[in-house]
Amino acid sequence: QVQLVESGGGLVQAGGSLRLSCAAFGTIFNIHVMNWYRQAPGKQRELVATMSSSGTTIYADSAKGRFTISRDYARNTVYLQMNSLKPEDTAVYYCNIKGFLINELDYWGKGTLVTVSS
């Protein structure tokens, strides 16, 4: 059984940095994309950053130039480095990994809360 466990959230002042981690436990077959989403209070979940299996990255406009998604194959972990944080970055951040084995596999973590104070 696959589990994704996020960590690294917390309270930070505006302008500060945090690095979120998403550790994958178990085997995910044929990973083709890894994503970080976020959901702010009262808002819909939005895609923040994505990385394909080939290493191509795409960022939401709100994250460009400030956030970086990366992967450590040896540690089976996906990261989201967040710099120059703003109060509007306050949200629960979720890790999502999609793989494929006959059908698409879609795994989600439970989220980690990031709070940015002004």
Phi and psi in radians as a Rosetta constraint file:
Dihedral C 1 N 2 CA 2 C 2 CIRCULARHARMONIC -1.602 0.35
Dihedral N 2 CA 2 C 2 N 3 CIRCULARHARMONIC 2.407 0.35
Dihedral C 2 N 3 CA 3 C 3 CIRCULARHARMONIC -2.287 0.35
Dihedral N 3 CA 3 C 3 N 4 CIRCULARHARMONIC 2.394 0.35
Dihedral C 3 N 4 CA 4 C 4 CIRCULARHARMONIC -1.946 0.35
Dihedral N 4 CA 4 C 4 N 5 CIRCULARHARMONIC 2.233 0.35
Dihedral C 4 N 5 CA 5 C 5 CIRCULARHARMONIC -2.150 0.35
Dihedral N 5 CA 5 C 5 N 6 CIRCULARHARMONIC 2.012 0.35
Dihedral C 5 N 6 CA 6 C 6 CIRCULARHARMONIC -1.566 0.35
Dihedral N 6 CA 6 C 6 N 7 CIRCULARHARMONIC 2.653 0.35
Dihedral C 6 N 7 CA 7 C 7 CIRCULARHARMONIC -2.693 0.35
Dihedral N 7 CA 7 C 7 N 8 CIRCULARHARMONIC 2.962 0.35
Dihedral C 7 N 8 CA 8 C 8 CIRCULARHARMONIC 1.830 0.35
Dihedral N 8 CA 8 C 8 N 9 CIRCULARHARMONIC -0.122 0.35
Dihedral C 8 N 9 CA 9 C 9 CIRCULARHARMONIC -1.261 0.35
Dihedral N 9 CA 9 C 9 N 10 CIRCULARHARMONIC 2.993 0.35
Dihedral C 9 N 10 CA 10 C 10 CIRCULARHARMONIC 2.821 0.35
Dihedral N 10 CA 10 C 10 N 11 CIRCULARHARMONIC -2.912 0.35
Dihedral C 10 N 11 CA 11 C 11 CIRCULARHARMONIC -1.751 0.35
Dihedral N 11 CA 11 C 11 N 12 CIRCULARHARMONIC 2.262 0.35
Dihedral C 11 N 12 CA 12 C 12 CIRCULARHARMONIC -2.478 0.35
Dihedral N 12 CA 12 C 12 N 13 CIRCULARHARMONIC 2.632 0.35
Dihedral C 12 N 13 CA 13 C 13 CIRCULARHARMONIC -1.379 0.35
Dihedral N 13 CA 13 C 13 N 14 CIRCULARHARMONIC 2.699 0.35
Dihedral C 13 N 14 CA 14 C 14 CIRCULARHARMONIC -0.961 0.35
Dihedral N 14 CA 14 C 14 N 15 CIRCULARHARMONIC 2.401 0.35
Dihedral C 14 N 15 CA 15 C 15 CIRCULARHARMONIC 1.625 0.35
Dihedral N 15 CA 15 C 15 N 16 CIRCULARHARMONIC -0.200 0.35
Dihedral C 15 N 16 CA 16 C 16 CIRCULARHARMONIC -1.469 0.35
Dihedral N 16 CA 16 C 16 N 17 CIRCULARHARMONIC -3.056 0.35
Dihedral C 16 N 17 CA 17 C 17 CIRCULARHARMONIC -2.308 0.35
Dihedral N 17 CA 17 C 17 N 18 CIRCULARHARMONIC 2.671 0.35
Dihedral C 17 N 18 CA 18 C 18 CIRCULARHARMONIC -2.506 0.35
Dihedral N 18 CA 18 C 18 N 19 CIRCULARHARMONIC 2.633 0.35
Dihedral C 18 N 19 CA 19 C 19 CIRCULARHARMONIC -2.102 0.35
Dihedral N 19 CA 19 C 19 N 20 CIRCULARHARMONIC 2.048 0.35
Dihedral C 19 N 20 CA 20 C 20 CIRCULARHARMONIC -1.565 0.35
Dihedral N 20 CA 20 C 20 N 21 CIRCULARHARMONIC 2.520 0.35
Dihedral C 20 N 21 CA 21 C 21 CIRCULARHARMONIC -2.130 0.35
Dihedral N 21 CA 21 C 21 N 22 CIRCULARHARMONIC 2.580 0.35
Dihedral C 21 N 22 CA 22 C 22 CIRCULARHARMONIC -2.322 0.35
Dihedral N 22 CA 22 C 22 N 23 CIRCULARHARMONIC 1.824 0.35
Dihedral C 22 N 23 CA 23 C 23 CIRCULARHARMONIC -1.622 0.35
Dihedral N 23 CA 23 C 23 N 24 CIRCULARHARMONIC 2.268 0.35
Dihedral C 23 N 24 CA 24 C 24 CIRCULARHARMONIC -1.764 0.35
Dihedral N 24 CA 24 C 24 N 25 CIRCULARHARMONIC 2.180 0.35
Dihedral C 24 N 25 CA 25 C 25 CIRCULARHARMONIC -1.940 0.35
Dihedral N 25 CA 25 C 25 N 26 CIRCULARHARMONIC 2.234 0.35
Dihedral C 25 N 26 CA 26 C 26 CIRCULARHARMONIC 1.785 0.35
Dihedral N 26 CA 26 C 26 N 27 CIRCULARHARMONIC 3.044 0.35
Dihedral C 26 N 27 CA 27 C 27 CIRCULARHARMONIC -1.724 0.35
Dihedral N 27 CA 27 C 27 N 28 CIRCULARHARMONIC 2.189 0.35
Dihedral C 27 N 28 CA 28 C 28 CIRCULARHARMONIC -1.912 0.35
Dihedral N 28 CA 28 C 28 N 29 CIRCULARHARMONIC 2.039 0.35
Dihedral C 28 N 29 CA 29 C 29 CIRCULARHARMONIC -1.383 0.35
Dihedral N 29 CA 29 C 29 N 30 CIRCULARHARMONIC 2.356 0.35
Dihedral C 29 N 30 CA 30 C 30 CIRCULARHARMONIC 0.876 0.35
Dihedral N 30 CA 30 C 30 N 31 CIRCULARHARMONIC 0.995 0.35
Dihedral C 30 N 31 CA 31 C 31 CIRCULARHARMONIC -1.051 0.35
Dihedral N 31 CA 31 C 31 N 32 CIRCULARHARMONIC 2.262 0.35
Dihedral C 31 N 32 CA 32 C 32 CIRCULARHARMONIC -2.089 0.35
Dihedral N 32 CA 32 C 32 N 33 CIRCULARHARMONIC -0.265 0.35
Dihedral C 32 N 33 CA 33 C 33 CIRCULARHARMONIC -2.740 0.35
Dihedral N 33 CA 33 C 33 N 34 CIRCULARHARMONIC 2.531 0.35
Dihedral C 33 N 34 CA 34 C 34 CIRCULARHARMONIC -2.196 0.35
Dihedral N 34 CA 34 C 34 N 35 CIRCULARHARMONIC 2.317 0.35
Dihedral C 34 N 35 CA 35 C 35 CIRCULARHARMONIC -2.266 0.35
Dihedral N 35 CA 35 C 35 N 36 CIRCULARHARMONIC 2.646 0.35
Dihedral C 35 N 36 CA 36 C 36 CIRCULARHARMONIC -2.041 0.35
Dihedral N 36 CA 36 C 36 N 37 CIRCULARHARMONIC 2.204 0.35
Dihedral C 36 N 37 CA 37 C 37 CIRCULARHARMONIC -1.972 0.35
Dihedral N 37 CA 37 C 37 N 38 CIRCULARHARMONIC 2.900 0.35
Dihedral C 37 N 38 CA 38 C 38 CIRCULARHARMONIC -2.521 0.35
Dihedral N 38 CA 38 C 38 N 39 CIRCULARHARMONIC 2.691 0.35
Dihedral C 38 N 39 CA 39 C 39 CIRCULARHARMONIC -2.404 0.35
Dihedral N 39 CA 39 C 39 N 40 CIRCULARHARMONIC 1.997 0.35
Dihedral C 39 N 40 CA 40 C 40 CIRCULARHARMONIC -1.518 0.35
Dihedral N 40 CA 40 C 40 N 41 CIRCULARHARMONIC 2.762 0.35
Dihedral C 40 N 41 CA 41 C 41 CIRCULARHARMONIC -0.971 0.35
Dihedral N 41 CA 41 C 41 N 42 CIRCULARHARMONIC 2.241 0.35
Dihedral C 41 N 42 CA 42 C 42 CIRCULARHARMONIC 1.331 0.35
Dihedral N 42 CA 42 C 42 N 43 CIRCULARHARMONIC 0.102 0.35
Dihedral C 42 N 43 CA 43 C 43 CIRCULARHARMONIC -2.121 0.35
Dihedral N 43 CA 43 C 43 N 44 CIRCULARHARMONIC 2.864 0.35
Dihedral C 43 N 44 CA 44 C 44 CIRCULARHARMONIC -1.352 0.35
Dihedral N 44 CA 44 C 44 N 45 CIRCULARHARMONIC 2.721 0.35
Dihedral C 44 N 45 CA 45 C 45 CIRCULARHARMONIC -1.163 0.35
Dihedral N 45 CA 45 C 45 N 46 CIRCULARHARMONIC 2.387 0.35
Dihedral C 45 N 46 CA 46 C 46 CIRCULARHARMONIC -2.257 0.35
Dihedral N 46 CA 46 C 46 N 47 CIRCULARHARMONIC 2.585 0.35
Dihedral C 46 N 47 CA 47 C 47 CIRCULARHARMONIC -1.377 0.35
Dihedral N 47 CA 47 C 47 N 48 CIRCULARHARMONIC 2.225 0.35
Dihedral C 47 N 48 CA 48 C 48 CIRCULARHARMONIC -1.749 0.35
Dihedral N 48 CA 48 C 48 N 49 CIRCULARHARMONIC -0.814 0.35
Dihedral C 48 N 49 CA 49 C 49 CIRCULARHARMONIC -2.670 0.35
Dihedral N 49 CA 49 C 49 N 50 CIRCULARHARMONIC 2.576 0.35
Dihedral C 49 N 50 CA 50 C 50 CIRCULARHARMONIC -2.442 0.35
Dihedral N 50 CA 50 C 50 N 51 CIRCULARHARMONIC 2.558 0.35
Dihedral C 50 N 51 CA 51 C 51 CIRCULARHARMONIC -2.318 0.35
Dihedral N 51 CA 51 C 51 N 52 CIRCULARHARMONIC 2.220 0.35
Dihedral C 51 N 52 CA 52 C 52 CIRCULARHARMONIC -1.438 0.35
Dihedral N 52 CA 52 C 52 N 53 CIRCULARHARMONIC 2.963 0.35
Dihedral C 52 N 53 CA 53 C 53 CIRCULARHARMONIC -1.113 0.35
Dihedral N 53 CA 53 C 53 N 54 CIRCULARHARMONIC -0.391 0.35
Dihedral C 53 N 54 CA 54 C 54 CIRCULARHARMONIC -1.506 0.35
Dihedral N 54 CA 54 C 54 N 55 CIRCULARHARMONIC -0.097 0.35
Dihedral C 54 N 55 CA 55 C 55 CIRCULARHARMONIC 1.736 0.35
Dihedral N 55 CA 55 C 55 N 56 CIRCULARHARMONIC -0.017 0.35
Dihedral C 55 N 56 CA 56 C 56 CIRCULARHARMONIC -1.180 0.35
Dihedral N 56 CA 56 C 56 N 57 CIRCULARHARMONIC 2.350 0.35
Dihedral C 56 N 57 CA 57 C 57 CIRCULARHARMONIC -2.082 0.35
Dihedral N 57 CA 57 C 57 N 58 CIRCULARHARMONIC 2.565 0.35
Dihedral C 57 N 58 CA 58 C 58 CIRCULARHARMONIC -2.398 0.35
Dihedral N 58 CA 58 C 58 N 59 CIRCULARHARMONIC 2.428 0.35
Dihedral C 58 N 59 CA 59 C 59 CIRCULARHARMONIC -2.198 0.35
Dihedral N 59 CA 59 C 59 N 60 CIRCULARHARMONIC 2.590 0.35
Dihedral C 59 N 60 CA 60 C 60 CIRCULARHARMONIC -1.121 0.35
Dihedral N 60 CA 60 C 60 N 61 CIRCULARHARMONIC 2.672 0.35
Dihedral C 60 N 61 CA 61 C 61 CIRCULARHARMONIC -0.975 0.35
Dihedral N 61 CA 61 C 61 N 62 CIRCULARHARMONIC -0.632 0.35
Dihedral C 61 N 62 CA 62 C 62 CIRCULARHARMONIC -1.183 0.35
Dihedral N 62 CA 62 C 62 N 63 CIRCULARHARMONIC -0.327 0.35
Dihedral C 62 N 63 CA 63 C 63 CIRCULARHARMONIC -1.828 0.35
Dihedral N 63 CA 63 C 63 N 64 CIRCULARHARMONIC -0.282 0.35
Dihedral C 63 N 64 CA 64 C 64 CIRCULARHARMONIC -1.032 0.35
Dihedral N 64 CA 64 C 64 N 65 CIRCULARHARMONIC 2.319 0.35
Dihedral C 64 N 65 CA 65 C 65 CIRCULARHARMONIC 1.444 0.35
Dihedral N 65 CA 65 C 65 N 66 CIRCULARHARMONIC -0.168 0.35
Dihedral C 65 N 66 CA 66 C 66 CIRCULARHARMONIC -2.103 0.35
Dihedral N 66 CA 66 C 66 N 67 CIRCULARHARMONIC -0.596 0.35
Dihedral C 66 N 67 CA 67 C 67 CIRCULARHARMONIC -1.897 0.35
Dihedral N 67 CA 67 C 67 N 68 CIRCULARHARMONIC 2.578 0.35
Dihedral C 67 N 68 CA 68 C 68 CIRCULARHARMONIC -2.379 0.35
Dihedral N 68 CA 68 C 68 N 69 CIRCULARHARMONIC 2.183 0.35
Dihedral C 68 N 69 CA 69 C 69 CIRCULARHARMONIC -1.672 0.35
Dihedral N 69 CA 69 C 69 N 70 CIRCULARHARMONIC 2.441 0.35
Dihedral C 69 N 70 CA 70 C 70 CIRCULARHARMONIC -2.609 0.35
Dihedral N 70 CA 70 C 70 N 71 CIRCULARHARMONIC 2.964 0.35
Dihedral C 70 N 71 CA 71 C 71 CIRCULARHARMONIC -2.433 0.35
Dihedral N 71 CA 71 C 71 N 72 CIRCULARHARMONIC 2.414 0.35
Dihedral C 71 N 72 CA 72 C 72 CIRCULARHARMONIC -1.944 0.35
Dihedral N 72 CA 72 C 72 N 73 CIRCULARHARMONIC 1.823 0.35
Dihedral C 72 N 73 CA 73 C 73 CIRCULARHARMONIC -1.112 0.35
Dihedral N 73 CA 73 C 73 N 74 CIRCULARHARMONIC -0.693 0.35
Dihedral C 73 N 74 CA 74 C 74 CIRCULARHARMONIC -1.134 0.35
Dihedral N 74 CA 74 C 74 N 75 CIRCULARHARMONIC -0.620 0.35
Dihedral C 74 N 75 CA 75 C 75 CIRCULARHARMONIC -1.656 0.35
Dihedral N 75 CA 75 C 75 N 76 CIRCULARHARMONIC 0.001 0.35
Dihedral C 75 N 76 CA 76 C 76 CIRCULARHARMONIC 0.919 0.35
Dihedral N 76 CA 76 C 76 N 77 CIRCULARHARMONIC 0.804 0.35
Dihedral C 76 N 77 CA 77 C 77 CIRCULARHARMONIC -2.329 0.35
Dihedral N 77 CA 77 C 77 N 78 CIRCULARHARMONIC 2.465 0.35
Dihedral C 77 N 78 CA 78 C 78 CIRCULARHARMONIC -1.950 0.35
Dihedral N 78 CA 78 C 78 N 79 CIRCULARHARMONIC 2.436 0.35
Dihedral C 78 N 79 CA 79 C 79 CIRCULARHARMONIC -2.070 0.35
Dihedral N 79 CA 79 C 79 N 80 CIRCULARHARMONIC 2.720 0.35
Dihedral C 79 N 80 CA 80 C 80 CIRCULARHARMONIC -2.323 0.35
Dihedral N 80 CA 80 C 80 N 81 CIRCULARHARMONIC 1.854 0.35
Dihedral C 80 N 81 CA 81 C 81 CIRCULARHARMONIC -1.500 0.35
Dihedral N 81 CA 81 C 81 N 82 CIRCULARHARMONIC 2.178 0.35
Dihedral C 81 N 82 CA 82 C 82 CIRCULARHARMONIC -2.103 0.35
Dihedral N 82 CA 82 C 82 N 83 CIRCULARHARMONIC 2.066 0.35
Dihedral C 82 N 83 CA 83 C 83 CIRCULARHARMONIC -2.034 0.35
Dihedral N 83 CA 83 C 83 N 84 CIRCULARHARMONIC 2.873 0.35
Dihedral C 83 N 84 CA 84 C 84 CIRCULARHARMONIC 0.851 0.35
Dihedral N 84 CA 84 C 84 N 85 CIRCULARHARMONIC 0.855 0.35
Dihedral C 84 N 85 CA 85 C 85 CIRCULARHARMONIC -1.153 0.35
Dihedral N 85 CA 85 C 85 N 86 CIRCULARHARMONIC 2.568 0.35
Dihedral C 85 N 86 CA 86 C 86 CIRCULARHARMONIC -2.131 0.35
Dihedral N 86 CA 86 C 86 N 87 CIRCULARHARMONIC 2.731 0.35
Dihedral C 86 N 87 CA 87 C 87 CIRCULARHARMONIC -0.957 0.35
Dihedral N 87 CA 87 C 87 N 88 CIRCULARHARMONIC -0.564 0.35
Dihedral C 87 N 88 CA 88 C 88 CIRCULARHARMONIC -1.263 0.35
Dihedral N 88 CA 88 C 88 N 89 CIRCULARHARMONIC -0.098 0.35
Dihedral C 88 N 89 CA 89 C 89 CIRCULARHARMONIC -1.448 0.35
Dihedral N 89 CA 89 C 89 N 90 CIRCULARHARMONIC -0.114 0.35
Dihedral C 89 N 90 CA 90 C 90 CIRCULARHARMONIC -1.056 0.35
Dihedral N 90 CA 90 C 90 N 91 CIRCULARHARMONIC 2.165 0.35
Dihedral C 90 N 91 CA 91 C 91 CIRCULARHARMONIC -3.101 0.35
Dihedral N 91 CA 91 C 91 N 92 CIRCULARHARMONIC 2.962 0.35
Dihedral C 91 N 92 CA 92 C 92 CIRCULARHARMONIC -1.567 0.35
Dihedral N 92 CA 92 C 92 N 93 CIRCULARHARMONIC 2.234 0.35
Dihedral C 92 N 93 CA 93 C 93 CIRCULARHARMONIC -1.800 0.35
Dihedral N 93 CA 93 C 93 N 94 CIRCULARHARMONIC 2.292 0.35
Dihedral C 93 N 94 CA 94 C 94 CIRCULARHARMONIC -2.081 0.35
Dihedral N 94 CA 94 C 94 N 95 CIRCULARHARMONIC 2.430 0.35
Dihedral C 94 N 95 CA 95 C 95 CIRCULARHARMONIC -1.652 0.35
Dihedral N 95 CA 95 C 95 N 96 CIRCULARHARMONIC 2.455 0.35
Dihedral C 95 N 96 CA 96 C 96 CIRCULARHARMONIC -2.427 0.35
Dihedral N 96 CA 96 C 96 N 97 CIRCULARHARMONIC 2.239 0.35
Dihedral C 96 N 97 CA 97 C 97 CIRCULARHARMONIC -2.211 0.35
Dihedral N 97 CA 97 C 97 N 98 CIRCULARHARMONIC 2.302 0.35
Dihedral C 97 N 98 CA 98 C 98 CIRCULARHARMONIC -2.009 0.35
Dihedral N 98 CA 98 C 98 N 99 CIRCULARHARMONIC 2.340 0.35
Dihedral C 98 N 99 CA 99 C 99 CIRCULARHARMONIC -2.266 0.35
Dihedral N 99 CA 99 C 99 N 100 CIRCULARHARMONIC -2.917 0.35
Dihedral C 99 N 100 CA 100 C 100 CIRCULARHARMONIC -2.640 0.35
Dihedral N 100 CA 100 C 100 N 101 CIRCULARHARMONIC 2.277 0.35
Dihedral C 100 N 101 CA 101 C 101 CIRCULARHARMONIC -2.704 0.35
Dihedral N 101 CA 101 C 101 N 102 CIRCULARHARMONIC 1.661 0.35
Dihedral C 101 N 102 CA 102 C 102 CIRCULARHARMONIC 1.243 0.35
Dihedral N 102 CA 102 C 102 N 103 CIRCULARHARMONIC -1.020 0.35
Dihedral C 102 N 103 CA 103 C 103 CIRCULARHARMONIC -2.068 0.35
Dihedral N 103 CA 103 C 103 N 104 CIRCULARHARMONIC 2.947 0.35
Dihedral C 103 N 104 CA 104 C 104 CIRCULARHARMONIC -1.219 0.35
Dihedral N 104 CA 104 C 104 N 105 CIRCULARHARMONIC 2.451 0.35
Dihedral C 104 N 105 CA 105 C 105 CIRCULARHARMONIC -1.840 0.35
Dihedral N 105 CA 105 C 105 N 106 CIRCULARHARMONIC 2.359 0.35
Dihedral C 105 N 106 CA 106 C 106 CIRCULARHARMONIC -2.399 0.35
Dihedral N 106 CA 106 C 106 N 107 CIRCULARHARMONIC 1.893 0.35
Dihedral C 106 N 107 CA 107 C 107 CIRCULARHARMONIC -2.021 0.35
Dihedral N 107 CA 107 C 107 N 108 CIRCULARHARMONIC 2.500 0.35
Dihedral C 107 N 108 CA 108 C 108 CIRCULARHARMONIC -2.295 0.35
Dihedral N 108 CA 108 C 108 N 109 CIRCULARHARMONIC 2.528 0.35
Dihedral C 108 N 109 CA 109 C 109 CIRCULARHARMONIC -1.506 0.35
Dihedral N 109 CA 109 C 109 N 110 CIRCULARHARMONIC 3.095 0.35
Dihedral C 109 N 110 CA 110 C 110 CIRCULARHARMONIC -1.567 0.35
Dihedral N 110 CA 110 C 110 N 111 CIRCULARHARMONIC -0.152 0.35
Dihedral C 110 N 111 CA 111 C 111 CIRCULARHARMONIC 1.732 0.35
Dihedral N 111 CA 111 C 111 N 112 CIRCULARHARMONIC 2.707 0.35
Dihedral C 111 N 112 CA 112 C 112 CIRCULARHARMONIC -2.370 0.35
Dihedral N 112 CA 112 C 112 N 113 CIRCULARHARMONIC 2.372 0.35
Dihedral C 112 N 113 CA 113 C 113 CIRCULARHARMONIC -1.501 0.35
Dihedral N 113 CA 113 C 113 N 114 CIRCULARHARMONIC 2.257 0.35
Dihedral C 113 N 114 CA 114 C 114 CIRCULARHARMONIC -2.008 0.35
Dihedral N 114 CA 114 C 114 N 115 CIRCULARHARMONIC 2.179 0.35
Dihedral C 114 N 115 CA 115 C 115 CIRCULARHARMONIC -2.140 0.35
Dihedral N 115 CA 115 C 115 N 116 CIRCULARHARMONIC 2.153 0.35
Dihedral C 115 N 116 CA 116 C 116 CIRCULARHARMONIC -1.969 0.35
Dihedral N 116 CA 116 C 116 N 117 CIRCULARHARMONIC 2.073 0.35
Dihedral C 116 N 117 CA 117 C 117 CIRCULARHARMONIC -1.619 0.35
Dihedral N 117 CA 117 C 117 N 118 CIRCULARHARMONIC 2.598 0.35
